[in-house]
Amino acid sequence: MKPILREITNAQLQKRTAFKVGDGVRVHTKVREGDKERIQIFSGIVLAMRGTGIESTFTVRRIASGVGVERVFPLHSPNIEKIELEREAVVGRARIYYLRDRIGKEATKVNEKRLLEVMGVKIEETAEAAAAKATAKAEKVAAAKVEKEAKVAAKAVKKAAKATAVKAEKTEKKAEKAAKK
C-alpha cells in the first residue's frame, strides 16, 4: 500500500480484540432493516486471516442446521460492533481449511488452550514439565533395558556353565573308559 493511502486509512483503523486462527469468536454485526438497526451475532471458528491495514479480513465458519456456513468479515468495518473471544486454540497452521471436510462434531474441534495456560501458567513451564516427564520415562526405559540385558547375560552365563559342566562330565567318562581299557 502506498504511504499516502496508509496515512489516510490509519484514522479508520479500529482497535479490536486480539484473536487468531482457530479461536472461537462471536462477531456482533450491525444489520439494517428498513430504518431499524439491530445487532446480529455470528459465532464460529476463525478459519483464516488475511491482508494488512484497512484491507485485512477474517473468515469465520460455523455449523448451522447441519450445514457449514462461512462468512468473511472486514476486520476494521464500522458495521462490526465488537468481536468477543469465546475460546482460545492452539493451531499449527495459518489457515485451517481442513475443517471444511469434517462432518458433525469434528467440524468444530480444534486443539484448545489448556485451562492452565488460560489461568496464567506459562507454556514454557508446562514444556519443562513435559521434558522432565519424558526424561524420567527415558531413564525408566533405560533401566528396564539394562535389567533385561542383565537377565539375558545371567541366562547365558548359566547356559555356558551348564555346557562346561556337561563337557567336563563327558571328558571324565572318557578318561574312566580309557583307564579301564
C-alpha positions in Angstrom: 0.0 0.0 0.0 1.2 3.5 -0.8 2.3 5.7 2.1 -0.3 8.3 1.3 -3.1 5.7 1.4 -1.7 4.3 4.6 -1.8 7.7 6.2 -5.4 8.3 5.2 -6.7 4.9 6.2 -4.8 4.8 9.6 -7.6 7.0 11.0 -10.2 4.4 10.1 -8.4 1.5 11.8 -10.2 0.3 14.8 -8.9 -1.4 18.0 -10.2 -4.9 18.1 -9.9 -7.8 20.5 -6.8 -9.8 19.7 -7.7 -13.2 18.2 -6.0 -15.7 15.9 -6.8 -18.6 13.5 -8.6 -21.4 15.3 -10.1 -19.3 18.1 -13.8 -19.4 18.7 -15.3 -15.9 18.2 -18.7 -14.1 18.4 -18.9 -11.3 15.8 -21.5 -8.7 16.6 -22.6 -7.1 13.3 -24.9 -4.2 12.7 -27.8 -5.2 10.4 -30.1 -2.5 8.9 -33.6 -3.5 8.0 -35.5 -0.5 6.7 -34.9 2.3 9.1 -34.3 0.0 12.0 -30.9 -1.2 13.1 -30.1 -4.3 15.2 -27.1 -6.4 16.3 -26.8 -9.9 14.8 -24.3 -12.3 16.3 -22.3 -14.7 14.1 -20.3 -17.2 16.2 -17.9 -19.8 14.9 -14.2 -20.7 14.4 -11.8 -18.4 12.7 -10.5 -20.3 9.6 -8.2 -17.6 8.1 -6.9 -14.1 8.4 -5.5 -12.2 5.5 -4.5 -8.7 4.4 -2.9 -5.8 6.3 -4.2 -2.5 7.4 -7.6 -1.4 6.3 -7.8 -4.3 3.9 -7.5 -7.1 6.5 -10.3 -9.7 6.6 -11.0 -12.8 8.6 -13.2 -15.8 7.8 -15.4 -17.4 10.4 -17.1 -20.8 9.9 -20.0 -22.3 11.9 -22.3 -25.2 11.5 -26.0 -24.1 11.2 -28.7 -26.8 11.0 -26.1 -29.3 9.9 -24.8 -27.1 7.1 -21.4 -25.3 7.2 -21.7 -21.5 6.8 -18.7 -19.3 6.3 -18.6 -15.6 6.3 -15.8 -13.2 5.5 -15.6 -10.0 7.7 -13.5 -6.9 7.1 -11.6 -6.5 10.4 -12.0 -2.7 10.5 -15.5 -2.5 9.2 -17.7 0.1 11.0 -20.6 -2.5 10.7 -18.8 -4.7 13.3 -19.9 -3.6 16.7 -17.5 -5.9 18.6 -15.7 -9.2 18.5 -15.8 -11.5 21.5 -13.3 -14.3 22.1 -15.2 -17.4 23.2 -12.3 -19.9 23.4 -8.6 -19.8 22.5 -7.0 -22.5 20.4 -3.5 -23.7 19.6 -3.3 -24.4 15.9 -0.2 -25.2 13.9 -1.4 -23.6 10.6 -2.1 -20.2 9.2 -5.4 -21.3 7.6 -7.4 -24.3 8.8 -9.4 -25.0 5.7 -9.3 -28.8 6.5 -12.3 -28.2 8.8 -14.4 -27.9 5.7 -14.0 -31.6 5.0 -15.0 -32.6 8.5 -18.5 -33.7 9.4 -20.5 -33.3 12.7 -18.8 -32.6 16.0 -15.3 -33.0 14.4 -16.0 -29.9 12.2 -15.7 -27.7 15.3 -12.8 -29.5 17.0 -9.5 -27.7 17.3 -6.9 -28.0 20.0 -7.9 -25.7 22.7 -5.5 -24.0 25.0 -5.4 -25.9 28.2 -7.0 -24.5 31.3 -3.6 -24.0 33.0 -2.4 -21.8 30.1 -5.6 -19.7 30.3 -5.2 -19.3 34.1 -1.7 -17.9 33.6 0.7 -20.8 33.7 3.3 -20.2 31.0 3.6 -22.7 28.1 7.4 -22.9 28.8 6.7 -24.2 32.3 4.4 -26.9 31.0 7.0 -27.7 28.3 9.7 -28.0 31.0 7.4 -30.4 33.0 6.8 -32.4 29.9 10.5 -32.6 29.2 11.2 -33.7 32.8 8.5 -36.3 32.5 10.0 -37.6 29.2 13.4 -37.7 30.7 12.1 -39.7 33.7 10.3 -42.1 31.3 13.5 -42.5 29.2 15.6 -43.3 32.3 13.0 -45.8 33.4 13.0 -47.4 30.0 16.8 -47.5 30.0 16.9 -49.0 33.5 14.4 -51.7 32.3 16.5 -52.3 29.3 19.7 -52.7 31.4 17.8 -55.1 33.7 16.6 -57.1 30.8 20.1 -57.3 29.3 21.5 -58.4 32.8 18.9 -61.2 32.9 19.8 -62.3 29.4 23.5 -62.2 30.3 22.9 -64.2 33.5 21.0 -66.8 31.5 23.8 -67.0 29.0 26.3 -67.5 31.9 24.2 -70.3 33.4 23.9 -71.9 30.0 27.6 -71.7 29.4 28.3 -73.1 32.9 26.0 -76.0 32.3 27.6 -76.7 28.9 31.0 -76.6 30.6 29.8 -79.0 33.3 28.4 -81.4 30.7 31.7 -81.3 28.7 33.7 -81.9 31.9 31.4 -84.9 32.7 31.9 -86.3 29.3 35.7 -86.0 29.4 35.7 -87.7 32.9 33.7 -90.6 31.5 36.1 -90.9 28.5 39.0 -90.8 30.9 37.4 -93.6 33.1 36.8 -95.7 29.9 40.4 -95.2 28.8 41.6 -96.2 32.3 39.5 -99.4 32.2 41.0 -100.4 28.9 
